[in-house]
C-alpha cells in the first residue's frame, strides 16, 4: 500500500503598520475565525503585525493570496466583512480550479462601486455579478437570469440611477407583468392602481435605497422615473431611457416581443427573471425561456447567468435554491413547470450555463 504525503509549506505575511490588525482579523478575531474554518488543515498564527500560515502548500498559497486581496480592498478604504472574506475565498478557489473563468481578482470585484447614497455604497459582491454589471455597460440589451436573491434587479436599478445621474439617459422606466400569482386582480379591493401597486412595490422599495426618498415623487411626477405594469408599454417608442423589465419569466412570448421592440434611440434595456419561478397559467410558455433561443448570438444582446452561489441575501436562501434544484433533479421535473406549467423546457441551457 502506497502512502501519499502532502507537501507542507509555511508563508509569512506582514500587515503594513498603517492598517490596524483589527481591520484584518476582525472585531474579536471574527475574520480570522472565518479563515481558519475555511482552511482547517492550515495553522494560522498571529504575532504583532505578522501572520504565519503552515500547512499543505496549495492551501498555504491560497491563504497568502487571500491576505493579499484583503489588503488591496483595505487600501481603498473599504472595510472587510465576514461575508467579503467568504466570497473572496470562494472566488480564489474557483480561480484555482478554473471553474470561474476569466482573470478578475476578488479585490477588483469587491471594490467596484456603482452608486453611493446616504453613506451606503452599492457594488457587486460576486464575480458573476461584476460580469453582469460590466455587460450592462457594454451592451444595449442585457438579460439577467438567475434565482431569487442574486441581485439581478437591484444591480440593474443601481445602473439605471447611475446612468440618470450622469445624464447618459433622460429617464428610467421600470416595468413588471402584473401576473396573478394565486390571487385574481379583480377580486382585490381598490382602484386599478391600488390593485397593481403590490406587483410594483419591490421596485419602489429598491428606488428608496438608491435615491433621496423626498425626490422620488417629484421625479415620478415629472416623468423622469416611471414605474408601470408591462401593459402600459404597448404602442410606445422609448428613446433616451434606461428600461428594466423585471419578473420577465411571467411574460408570454408576445409580451416579450412587444417589450423588446419598444427600444428607441440612445436607450438601454435590462430584462431580469428567474425561469424556475413561472406563475403563468398552464400551457402558456414563458417569453423569457423562448427569447433565449431566439436572440442567442444576436449582436449587442447579452445573456448573464447567475446561480445560487451569487445569492447575496441570507445564506439560507442559497441553500434553499440548491435544495430545490436537487429535488427537481431527483424527481425528474423541470424547474418552473410545476409552479406554472409553462412547458418551456428545462431551466438549464444546453451549454451548461444557467
N, C-alpha and C positions, 0 to 999 in steps of 0.2 A: 504494500500500500504506500503510495507516494504522498508525502505531506507537503502541501504548498505553504510557503511563508510569505507574508505580506511585508514589503519593504517599508521600514519605519523612517520617518524624517522629522526634522524639527525646523520650525520657522520662527523668526523673531520680528515683531512689528513695533516700531516706536511711534507713539502718538505725539505729534507736534505740541509743544507746550502751550500754544495759543488755543488749543481745544481742551477744555476741562474733561477729565476722564468720565465724568457723569454723562456727557453728551455721547460718548462712545459705548459705555457699559450700561447706560440707562439708570433711572432712579431705582435704588435698591438692587442694582445689577440685573434689572429686568431684561435688558437687551442681551447681556451675557448669557442668561439662562436660555433664551431662545436659541442662541448659537450653540451652546453646549448640548441642548436637546436635538438639534439638527445634525450634530457631528458627535454621536455618542462614543465613537472609538478614538476620539481625539481628546487629549488632555490639554486644557487651556488654562494657563496661569497668568496672573497679572501682578506685576511688581512695579510700583511707581507708575511711570507712563510707558512701560514696556510690556508687551503681551507676547507670550511664548505659546506655541502650539506644537504638540508632539503626537504623532500618530501615523496611520497609513499615508504614504507620500501623496497619493491622489487627493485625500481629504485635507491634508495639511495645505496643499497648493490651493484648494478651494477656499479654505479659511483665510489664507493670505490675500487672495483676490477679493474676498468679502470685505475685509478691513480696508483694502484699497478703495473699493467702491463706496464704502461708508464715508471715508474721508473726503472723497470727491463731492458727495452730497452735502456733508457738513460745511465744506468750503463755500457753498452757495448761500449759507445762512439758513438752510432748511434743516429742521431737526430730524433725527432718525427716530422712528417709532417701531414698536414690535412688529406691526403689520409690514412696514417698509423693509425690515430686516428679513422677515419670512419671504417676502416677494423677491428680494434680491437673491436670497439663497436659491429659490426656485428657478429664477432666470439663469443663474450661474450653472446649476445642474443641467438645465435643458441645453444651454450652450455647449456644455461639455459633451453631451451625447449627440449633439447636432439636431435635437428634436425641434428647437425653436426656429432654426434657420436664421439667416441674417447676421449682422455683426453689431447690433446696438448693445451698448453697455448698460447694465442696470441703472447706473447713475444718470445716464442720458435719458432713460425712460422716466425716472422718478423726479427729475428736475425740469421737465418741460412744462412750463406754465402756460395755461390757456387764458385764464381770466382770474382777476382778483377783485373781490368785493367785500367791503367791511372787514378787512383783515383776514379773509378766508380766500385761499387760492384753489382753483380747480385745475387739476392736472391728471394725465393718465397715470394709472398705477400698475399696469401690466404691459408686456411687450405687444400683445395683440391690440390693446387699447391705443398705444402710441402709433402703431401702424394704421389703425382706423382713423385717428386724428390726422396723421400725415396724408392719408388718402383723400380726406375731405379737402385738404389744401390743394391737392394735385389734380383732382378730377371734378367734372361738372356734376355727375350723378354718382352717388355712393349708396350702396346698400349695406347696412349694419345688421347682421343676422346672428342671433345668439339667445341664450336663455335669460331668464329674469335676473336682474342684478348685475349685469355685465357693463352697465354704463352706456348702452347704445344711445338712448335718447338724451340722457343727461349731458354727455360729451358733445353730441350734435348741437344741443341747445347752447352750450357754452361757446361753441364755434360760431353759432349764429349771432349771439350777442357780441362776440369779439368782432365779427365782420361788420355789424351795425355800428359799433363804436368807432371802428377805424374807417368808416364810410366806404367800405367795399360794396355794401348794398344799402338801399334806402328803407327797406322794411323786412320784417320777419313774419313768415306765415307758418303757423303751427296747426296741423290738422290730424284728425283721427276718424276712422269709420265708427259711427255710432251703432255698433253691433250689440244686440240684446243678448247678454250672457246670463241666461237664466231668468231674466225679467223682461216683460214686454213694455216698451216705452208708453204705449197707450194707456196702460194701467197705472203708471206712476202719476202722482199728483203734480199739479202745477202747470205753468205755461210751457210752450215748446222749448224755450231757452232753459227753463228750470229742469226740464226732463233731460236735455242734452248735457247740461253742465256737469253732472257726475262723471261723464266719459272724458271730459276735458280737464277735470280738476288736477290730475297729475302734472299736466303741462303748466298750469298756473303755479302749482307748488314749486316746480323747478325754476320758473321765472323769478319767484320771490327770493330764491337763493342767489340769483345772479345779478339782480338789479335792485335799486332802492325801491322798496315796496310803494312808496308815495308816488314814484314816477310812472309806475305801470298803468294806472287808469288813464293818465294823460297821454301816454304813448299809444294806448289802445284806442282812445277817443280820436286821436289824430290819424289812426290807420297805420302807424309805424309798426305796431305789433298787432297781428290778427290771430286769434285763436278760434277756430271754427270747425264744424264737422265736415267730413270729406265731401258730402253732397253739395256744399256751398262753393266748391271749386269748379263745378261744371260750367263750361262756356267761357271761362276766363283765360287770359294770357298773362302770365306773371313775369314781368320784367323787373330788373334791379332788385331782386328779392332772394332771401335765403329761406327755402321752403323745406319743412320737415313733415314727412308723413310717418306718424307713429302707429304702432299696432297694425302694421301692414299685412300681417298674416290673416287679418279679418276683412281684407278686400277680396272681391271676386275678380276674375281676370278682366272684366270690362271696366271695373272701377280703377284697377291698376293702370290700364292703358289710358283711361281718361285723365288720371292724375299726372302721369309722366308726360303727356302731351300738352300740359299746361305750361311747360317750361318756356320761358321767354329769354330775351337777351340779357346778358350780364347777371344771370341768376345761377343759383346753385341749389341742388336738390339732394336731400339725405332721406332715405327710406329705412325705417327701423322695424324690426319684428322678430318674433320667436315662432318658428314653424312647428314647435311642439305644443303650442297653446292656441289652437284654432277654435273659434267659437261660432263658425259659420254653420248654417243648417245642413243636415245630412245630404250628401250628394253634390254640394257646392264645392268646387275646387278653389283652393286658396290662390289668389293672384300673386302672392309672394313666392309660392312654390313654382308656379308656372313661369314667372319672369326670369328665374334663374336659368331656365332652358332657353328662353327667347333671346335674352340680352348677353348671355355668356360670350365673351370675346369681342363685344362691340366697343369700339374705341371711345375713350373718355367716360366709360361706365366701369365702376369698380365694385366688387363684392368683398366685404370684410367679414371674416368669420370669427366669432367669439365663442368660447366654450366655458364650461363650469370652472376652469382654472382662472378665468377672468372675472369671476363674480367678486364684487367689491362691497357687497352687503355683509351681513353677519356670516361668519364662516360656515354656519349650519346650512345656509342657502345653497352653497356649492355642494355640500354633501347630499342635500335633498335632490338637487338636479342629477347628480351621479346615480343616486339610488333609483330614481325614476328611469334613467337610461338603462340601468342593469335590468330592471323589471321588464321593460319593453323588449330588451334583447332576449331575456329568458323565456318570455311568453310569445315571442314571435309577432309582436304587434308593432305597427308603425307609429312612431310618436305623433300625437296630434289627431290620429284618426278616431280614437275612442272618445276624445273630448269634443269632436265636432263632426266626425265623419267626412272630412274634406276630401278624402280619396286622392290626394295629390302625390302619393308615393312616400318613400322614406324621407326623413328629415336630413339624412346624410347623403352627400353628393357622392358620385361615383369615384371621384378622385381622392376620396378620403378626407376632404375638408368638411367643415360644418358651418 
